[in-house]
Amino acid sequence: MAEAFIIDAVRTPRSIGKMGKGALSHLHPQHLAAAALKAIKDRNDLNTADVDDVIWGCSAQFGLQGGDMGRQAALDADFEVTASGVTLDRFCGSGITATALAAAQIMSGMEDLVVAGGAEMMSQQNDYLSRLMQAGLSGSMGSNARLQDKRPQSHQGVCADAIAAIEGISREELEAFGVESQRRAAVAIAEGRFARSVVPVLDDEGNVLLDHDEYPRSGTTAEILAGMKPAFEALADMPSGKDAPTFRQLINKVYPDVDIKPLHHAGTSSGVVDGSAALLLASEGYAKAHGMKPRARIVATANMGGCPTLMLNAPVPAANKVLARAGLTKDDIDVWEINEAFAVVAEKFIRDLDLDRSKVNPNGGAIALGHPIGATGAILIGTALDELERTGGRYGLITMCAAAGMAPAIIIERV
């Protein structure tokens, strides 16, 4: 089987995902996605007529994010019209899946040059959904109601609190994780560890709109987090739909003995942000013929499903599956990136696999930096690659939970 190589990885800064508050919240989502695509094109002097496809992740494909963002953003970034594009949705795992599919196309010999990545304008999507709800039209977006009798799916935040109860993880332990995420991110920013990957977002006149991550709170302390009100306490006892069980009842329907306590809050949950990221992947033959120097190769990919009711627990089996597929053990992995959707997800991941904490999210994670749903997987792959190059490590494993109880995983090797 042919090899698939990562030639380059870029991401935009992550902007606060609230209309009128974030520096990027006014942009069209295609403009944000195009910022990453244009950077990958310009940095690599890329002949975009050679691009076989743009495989793009975006979870909320409605409103301005509808209409195949991958294709439209490529056109916005002045790619040649021959460069096709497709947009996919595996919820939070979309960016990893886009990269895995790009690698598979190259490894199968079907394509030679593919751009993978993703984008999410959470500020606009939350605003759009809010206006729909106010207009009484939220049902038009669809729901999981059909499955609630057979495969109940609760709210992710309530699921996080439920998992903490099952695992016996305390609020103090979750907050310690949140503080450390902020500390590590602050060190990474101060030392310029993101400098190679982060590209500025410009307006149409070439003015810089944002060139740094907006979300981190470097002054976060345990005392500050201890004073925060749990975010999902009231939500747990809200109906999950019209004449439907509460979110708590949906979990207790499958796990009747779980006493769900309100634990997670903004300081122990992923940040709501806007952002995009892109990866340039090429076959060995194309890279050699065009003088491209690969930075990493794709070793293995895997997908895993888990209990949709608890929703957030598939990363551990996904990691085990991709390790087995690669013929590696956990001791071979130098950098782990597990998305900090909630502190309990990463904390459980570390405990279940008995990992060296210094190797897991060494530059902080989504609690400090934010989680632009469709882009995060691609961001984390680039972050892992940068860290492998900084430290001289060999293998990085990237995984994340996704809604409905899924997790994609990927292993890369620095070359």
Buried (B, 14 or more C-beta within 10 A) or exposed (E): EEBBBBBBBBBBBBBBBBBEEBBBBBBBBBBBBBBBBBBBBEBBEBEBEBBBBBBBBBBBBBBBBEEBBBBBBBBBBEBEEEBBBBBBBBBBBBBBBBBBBBBBBBBEEEBBBBBBBBBBBBBBBBBBBEEBEEEEEBEEEEBBBEEBEEBBBBBBBBBBBBBBBBBEBEBEBBBBBBBBBBBBBBBBBEEEBBEBBBBBBBEEEEEEBBEEBBBBBEEBBEEBBEEBEBBBBEBBEBEBEEEBBBBBBBBBBBBEEBEBBBBBBBBBBBBBBBBBBBBBBBBBEBBEEBEBEBBBBBBBBBBBEBBBBBBBBBBBBBBBBBBEBBEBEBEBBBBBBBBBBBBBBBBBBBEBBEBEEEBBBBBBBBBBBBBBBBBBBBBBBBBBBBBBEBEEBBBBBBBBBBBBBBBBBBBBBBE
